[in-house]
Amino acid sequence: MDRPNVGVAVVGLLVAVAATLPAPSWQQQAPNKLISCPSGSGKGFDKWVVMNQEEYVEKKALHTMATADEIGGNKLDANLTSAEDGKVTWVIDPKGKESDTTFTTITAALEKVPEGNNKRVILDLKPGTEFREKIFLNLSKPFITFKSDPMNPAVIAWNDTAATRGKDGKPVGTVGSTTVAIESDYFMAHGVVFKNDAPLAKPGAEGGQAVALRLFGTKAAIYNCTIDGGQDTLYDHKGLHYIKDSLIRGSVDFIFGFGRSYYDGCTILSVTKEVSVLTAQQRSKTIEGALESGFSFMNCSIGGEGQIYLGRAWGESSRVVYLYTDMSKEVVPVGWDGWNIAKPESSGIYYGEFKCTGPGSDAKKRVGWALDLTEDQAKPFMGTHYIYGDSWILPPPDADAE
């Protein structure tokens, strides 16, 4: 599903003389007043905060019981265990001699993967190579790994934007702009650069979205990768995702979508000298129905250029938290924006921070409906349990060799 042009949506934000986000949402709130959340369920926002904690306790107990019942004490789910037992490695080298296990393009290798694939297929991308390809991995081909050398990574690059015309002569839209689209489950990547190198869109430019990586499948793990672009760099579309020790570069809403994802030790950089918005997490469901998604950033660092907003609400129940994250001076004091949500303090939006550091980290200067989290409120988001990771997160393919 496509979405409105966020560049147009923020044109009012990016007027050079103002260089701030517009007034309607946060200027009507008391910027130094933090919401008090009593123990026990209440109504509205207080209930939403408590429900996040209750969900953590309930799901953790259920997940522990489920994994304890696995045969032989193996916590990995059965499909993943079977796939790993049968794993194979194929080499991707533009100058290689083609065979059953060597391919000159990533596309050719993915075409060779059978429909309904049930074993781990590691595509070993030749280090230092730029693969000028637009990749689509469909849902019928799970258990695929893209692997390269983090010290000399392979680069997968393309330059479509939402305004690019497709074969039918119509704009491809945000989804169609993607360089690498992953719709299958159990995807892994290690030491790879995912890049959309379209020219950086001007503020408010129509069709400026340019996605480098779209994750639609669930149980995806990304290690030591770079996800590089401008507007809408990483489409964290849907599913459980683990992104570790990776660099994410962009401008407006450059981590966005409906995923339930855990960012661990990542570096997040703004590349625009104007106004940058790191996240646009999408949830428009009821409070009760929205618990399954949201972004958690743990031990990350935020920096770059311009004025940086931590996030804005793409939906009435948008949820983003930053934990132990270093924030540069470019992070604006109010931190967050409600976008077009008239009353973010009562809609179900959950934006919080816990023990962050750096000159941009003063939670007491934030917009009034953001949370300076307590330890109990932070625990649900503080670890891979947030994405039920003990049943599916595996180390990167070269972990034993490093």
Secondary structure, 3 states (H helix, E strand, C coil): CCCCCHHHHCCCCCCCCCCCCCCCCHHHCCCCCCCCCCCCCCCHHHHHHHHHHHHHHHHHHHHHHHHHCCHHHCCCCHHHHHHHHCCEEEEECCCCCCCCCEECCHHHHHHHCCCCCCCCEEEEECCCCEECCCEEECCCCCCEEEECECCECEEEEECCCCCCECCCCCECHHHHCCCEEECCCCCEEECEEEEECCCCCCCCCCCCCCCCEEECCCCEEEECCEEECCCCCEEECCCEEEEECCEEEECEEEEEECCEEEEECCEEEECCCCEEEEEEEECCCCCHHHCCCEEEEECCEEEECCEEECEECECCCCEEEEECCEECCCECCCCEECCCCCCHHHHCCEEEEECCECCCCCHHHCCCCCEECCHHHHHHHCCHHHHCHHHCCCCCCCCCCC
